[in-house]
Amino acid sequence: MSRTITREQLIKLRDNLPNLSEYEKVDVNNILDKLLTGYEQRKSQLNFIEFVKTMWPEFISGRHHTKMAEAFEDVASGKIKRLIVNMPPRHTKSEFASYLLPAWFLGRYPHKKVIQTSHTAELAVGFGRKVRNLVGSDAYKSVFPTVNLQSDSKAAGRWNTNAGGDYFAIGVGGAVTGKGADLLIIDDPHSEQEAVIAETSPEVYDKVYEWYTSGPRQRLQPGGSIVIVMTRWAKRDLTGQVIKASAQHGGDDWKVIEFPALMPSGDPLWPEFWKKEELTALQTQLPVAKWQAQYQQAPTSEEGALIKREWWNLWEEDNPPPCEFIIQSWDTAFLKTNRADYSACTTWGVFYYTDEETGKQTSNILLLDAYRKRMEFPELKVKTQEMYEDWKPDALIVEAKAAGAPLIFELRAMGIPVSEFTPSRGNDKIARVNAVTDLFASGVVWAPPSRWAEEVIEETASFPAGDHDDYVDSMTQALLRFRKGGFIRLQSDEEDEEIPWYQRRKASYY
């Protein structure tokens, strides 16, 4: 009965050879070396990460690389036919997808066809040159000794293997007529310039999707596979449109893997390379929308948004105006530990704004402060007390749900006046947001140019399609109280309604 000899057993056998003649030792060592070489070859042929380490000895492996490698192996074996990997910049995305994957795939299947795409032809051909040079290298032959380049076909962006396989590199928008693909690799189909244009003309993303569906997608061989590896830019980017089309019309079943730069725990995705301090510093420097999309793979969109970004007014003074009435509103997470849930607080003030053109004075609302964090109940109670002491609001509102009910009890026990917010039956989140949209559309809501205000604006603009709505819930509680209390008048209100008087008070930003 035969059994497989492991690498460790071979090494042990070599190190413990009996006293043979020098000629016999040479022969045995040669045999063992061939066996060990074959073992290492087989390991790199079947295991993508091992192939990467062989071709790239200085490679710093992270946990996302292992997961991505396993997905690539499933693609190569036919277990996965459609794969999307979304990940942040500078996390070895293109090195894996555009350089090492096609080389490894053609090593395993030298008779098959690969189409490799990037957002420009220059970039795609550049990767084609790197893959070609790798296939022709001694390191590559140590893993795939029988695979080589066809002698008369060595152009950087278009070459063949000695087994009849085919590699073709192309930029987004380029023609692929006459080419076929057993593996279609799409690496970062959108450019930075495209994203800038999309800020005012989001339909620019449609061109990439149209090219994909009418071009490369149609060149796929029967049983072929598609791998899309990219950084997210917007809901309307290629990942977003491919997934949306699949959900609406059926067809391709996509496996989607998303890697945020900062995990829900707050730890870096790739701590071996990216320090947490570096990522958090970058987070503070980037606009919220850009950070959420490119680094967290969670783009927001105003498509279907109830409150538009442009409806917010920007208060650019260093300090807020004197406020007549301040409301602080809390939306709390569930009592049981759920690290995906936030507790959020927003603080708002009513002030009189004088129109420079008309001289007319109207009551407006200003976002004074915002805070959001995942907290256990003891920390939540302390933070609520601290923020109450900071602002001394005229009204403190807590929704009587989740951790809100015991929080209300604890605050009252401490002598802090608090009002319960209990939505009426049938008054869901969307209904509550709809009830305050007129305030934003009328131009009476303001926010300072701060990071925390930007986060509130971004979450509001992405509602109801966004991943979180903690700030939205806190906001609607406060603004509904302002409206019901008669603190804010709109042009649609009755002209003869009496304007309430409030005592002026000082305020400063957090």
Residue pairs with C-beta under 8 A, 6 or more apart in sequence:
5 35
7 36
7 39
7 40
10 32
10 35
10 36
10 39
11 36
13 32
14 28
14 29
14 32
17 25
17 28
20 28
37 142
40 54
40 142
41 142
41 143
41 144
41 145
43 50
44 50
44 51
44 53
44 54
44 143
45 51
45 107
45 108
45 143
45 144
46 73
47 69
47 73
48 69
48 70
48 72
48 73
48 76
48 100
48 101
48 104
49 61
49 65
49 66
49 69
51 100
51 104
51 107
51 143
52 59
52 61
52 65
52 69
52 96
52 100
53 59
53 61
54 139
54 142
54 143
55 100
55 103
55 134
55 139
55 140
55 143
56 95
56 100
59 92
60 272
60 273
61 272
62 91
62 92
62 269
62 270
62 271
62 272
62 273
63 269
63 270
64 87
64 91
64 259
64 269
64 270
65 92
65 96
67 257
67 259
68 85
68 87
68 96
68 257
69 96
71 80
71 83
71 85
71 255
71 257
72 83
72 96
72 101
72 104
72 227
74 80
74 83
75 81
75 83
75 183
75 225
75 227
76 104
76 105
76 108
76 109
78 223
78 225
80 225
80 255
81 223
81 224
81 225
81 226
81 252
81 253
82 225
82 226
82 252
82 253
82 254
82 255
83 225
83 226
83 227
83 228
83 254
83 255
83 257
84 228
84 229
84 230
84 239
84 242
84 243
84 254
84 255
84 256
84 257
85 93
85 97
85 227
85 228
85 229
85 230
85 257
85 259
86 230
86 231
86 232
86 239
86 256
86 257
86 258
86 259
86 297
87 93
87 229
87 231
87 258
87 259
87 269
87 297
88 231
88 259
88 260
88 261
88 269
88 294
88 295
88 296
88 297
89 231
89 294
89 295
90 274
91 259
91 261
91 269
91 270
91 273
91 274
93 187
93 188
93 229
93 230
93 231
94 118
94 127
94 187
94 188
94 229
96 229
97 185
97 187
97 227
97 229
98 116
98 118
98 124
98 127
98 131
98 185
98 187
99 127
99 130
99 131
99 134
100 134
101 185
101 227
102 114
102 116
102 131
102 167
102 183
102 185
103 131
103 134
103 135
103 140
105 112
105 114
105 183
106 112
106 114
106 135
106 147
106 161
106 165
106 167
107 135
107 140
107 143
107 144
107 147
108 144
109 165
109 182
110 144
110 146
110 147
110 161
110 162
110 163
110 164
110 165
111 161
111 163
111 164
111 165
112 165
112 166
112 182
112 183
113 165
113 166
113 167
113 168
113 179
113 180
113 181
113 182
113 183
113 221
114 165
114 166
114 167
114 168
114 181
114 182
114 183
114 184
114 185
115 168
115 169
115 170
115 176
115 179
115 181
115 183
115 184
115 185
115 216
115 219
116 124
116 127
116 128
116 131
116 167
116 168
116 169
116 170
116 185
116 187
117 124
117 169
117 170
117 171
117 172
117 174
117 184
117 185
117 186
117 187
117 189
117 216
118 124
118 127
118 169
118 171
118 172
118 187
118 188
118 189
119 171
119 172
119 188
119 189
119 190
119 191
119 194
120 171
120 172
120 191
121 157
121 169
121 170
121 171
121 174
122 171
123 171
124 157
124 169
124 170
124 171
125 156
125 157
125 169
126 156
127 169
127 187
128 156
128 157
128 158
128 159
128 167
128 169
129 156
129 157
131 167
132 149
132 154
132 156
132 159
132 167
134 140
135 147
135 148
135 149
135 161
136 148
136 149
140 147
141 147
141 148
147 161
147 162
147 163
148 161
148 162
149 159
149 160
149 161
149 162
150 159
150 160
150 161
150 162
153 159
153 160
156 169
157 168
157 169
157 170
158 167
158 168
158 169
159 166
159 167
160 166
160 167
161 167
166 179
166 180
168 176
168 179
168 181
170 176
170 216
172 189
172 208
172 211
173 207
173 211
174 215
175 215
176 215
176 216
176 219
179 219
180 219
180 220
180 221
181 216
181 219
181 220
181 221
181 224
182 221
182 223
182 224
182 225
183 224
183 225
183 226
183 227
184 216
184 217
184 219
184 220
184 224
184 225
184 226
184 227
185 227
185 229
186 212
186 216
186 226
186 227
186 228
186 229
186 230
186 238
187 229
187 230
188 229
188 230
188 231
189 208
189 212
189 228
189 230
189 237
189 238
190 205
190 208
190 230
190 233
190 237
190 238
194 204
194 205
194 208
194 233
195 233
195 234
197 204
198 204
198 205
198 233
198 234
198 236
202 234
202 236
205 233
205 234
205 236
205 237
205 238
205 240
205 241
206 236
206 241
208 237
208 238
209 238
209 241
209 242
212 238
212 242
217 226
220 226
226 252
228 238
228 239
228 242
230 237
230 238
230 239
231 293
231 294
231 297
232 239
232 240
232 293
232 294
232 297
232 298
232 299
233 293
233 294
233 299
234 240
234 293
234 299
234 301
235 299
235 300
235 301
235 303
235 465
236 301
236 303
237 299
239 256
240 299
242 252
242 254
243 254
243 256
245 251
246 252
246 253
246 254
258 297
259 269
259 297
260 269
260 295
260 296
260 297
260 298
261 268
261 269
261 274
261 279
261 295
261 296
262 268
262 269
262 276
262 279
262 280
262 283
262 295
262 296
263 269
264 339
264 340
265 339
266 276
267 276
268 274
268 275
268 276
268 279
279 295
282 291
282 295
283 291
283 295
284 451
286 294
286 295
287 454
288 451
288 454
288 455
288 457
288 458
289 299
289 300
289 458
292 298
292 299
292 300
292 458
293 299
293 300
298 467
300 458
300 459
300 461
300 462
300 465
300 466
301 462
301 465
302 308
302 309
302 461
302 462
303 465
304 464
304 465
305 460
305 461
305 462
305 463
305 465
306 430
306 433
306 434
306 437
306 463
306 464
307 433
307 437
307 440
307 460
307 461
307 463
308 440
308 461
309 457
309 458
309 461
311 440
311 441
311 443
311 445
312 440
312 445
312 446
312 447
312 457
313 364
313 443
313 444
313 445
313 446
313 447
314 446
314 447
314 448
314 449
315 321
315 366
315 446
315 447
315 448
315 449
316 448
316 449
319 507
319 508
319 509
320 349
320 351
320 366
320 368
320 448
320 507
320 508
320 509
321 351
321 352
321 353
321 366
321 507
322 351
322 504
322 505
322 506
322 507
323 349
323 350
323 351
323 366
323 368
323 504
323 505
323 506
323 507
324 349
324 350
324 351
324 352
324 363
324 487
324 502
324 503
324 504
324 505
325 349
325 350
325 394
325 395
325 487
325 502
326 347
326 348
326 349
326 350
326 368
326 391
326 392
326 393
326 394
326 395
326 505
326 507
327 347
327 348
327 349
327 393
327 394
327 395
327 396
327 397
327 478
327 481
327 482
328 345
328 346
328 347
328 348
328 387
328 388
328 391
328 393
328 395
328 396
328 397
328 478
329 345
329 346
329 347
329 348
329 396
329 397
329 398
329 421
329 474
329 475
329 477
329 478
329 481
330 343
330 344
330 345
330 384
330 396
330 397
330 398
330 399
330 404
330 407
330 474
331 343
331 344
331 345
331 399
331 404
331 470
331 471
331 473
331 474
331 477
332 343
332 380
332 398
332 399
332 401
332 402
332 403
332 404
332 407
333 341
333 342
333 343
333 374
333 375
333 380
333 402
333 403
333 470
334 341
334 402
334 403
335 377
335 402
335 403
335 406
337 376
339 374
340 374
341 374
341 470
342 372
342 373
342 374
342 468
342 470
343 372
343 373
343 374
343 375
343 380
343 383
343 403
343 470
344 370
344 371
344 372
344 470
344 471
344 473
344 474
345 369
345 370
345 371
345 372
345 383
345 384
345 387
345 474
346 367
346 369
346 370
346 456
346 471
346 474
346 475
346 478
347 367
347 368
347 369
347 370
347 387
347 391
347 393
347 510
348 365
348 366
348 367
348 368
348 475
348 478
348 479
348 482
349 365
349 366
349 368
349 507
350 363
350 364
350 365
350 366
350 482
350 487
350 488
350 502
351 363
351 364
351 365
351 366
352 361
352 362
352 363
352 364
353 361
353 362
353 363
353 364
353 444
354 360
354 361
355 361
355 362
362 444
362 489
363 444
363 487
363 488
363 489
363 499
364 444
364 445
364 446
364 488
365 439
365 444
365 445
365 446
365 479
365 482
365 488
366 445
366 446
366 447
366 448
367 445
367 446
367 447
367 448
367 453
367 456
368 391
368 507
368 509
368 510
369 387
369 390
369 391
369 452
369 509
369 510
370 452
370 453
370 455
370 456
370 471
371 383
371 387
371 452
371 510
372 455
372 470
372 471
373 383
375 383
377 403
377 406
377 407
380 403
380 407
381 407
381 410
381 411
384 398
384 407
384 411
385 411
385 414
385 416
388 396
388 411
388 416
390 510
391 507
395 419
395 481
396 411
396 416
396 417
396 418
396 419
397 418
397 419
397 420
397 421
397 477
397 478
397 481
398 404
398 407
398 408
398 411
398 418
398 419
398 420
398 421
399 420
399 421
399 422
399 423
399 473
399 477
400 408
400 420
400 421
400 422
404 420
408 418
408 420
411 418
412 418
419 481
421 477
421 481
423 432
429 463
429 464
429 469
429 472
429 473
429 476
430 464
432 473
432 476
432 480
433 463
433 464
433 472
433 476
435 476
435 480
435 483
436 475
436 476
436 479
436 480
436 483
438 490
438 492
439 445
439 479
439 482
439 483
439 488
439 490
442 490
442 491
444 488
444 490
445 479
447 453
447 456
447 457
448 509
450 509
452 510
455 471
456 471
456 475
459 466
459 468
459 469
459 470
459 471
459 472
460 471
460 472
460 475
463 469
463 472
482 488
485 500
486 497
486 500
487 500
487 502
489 497
489 499
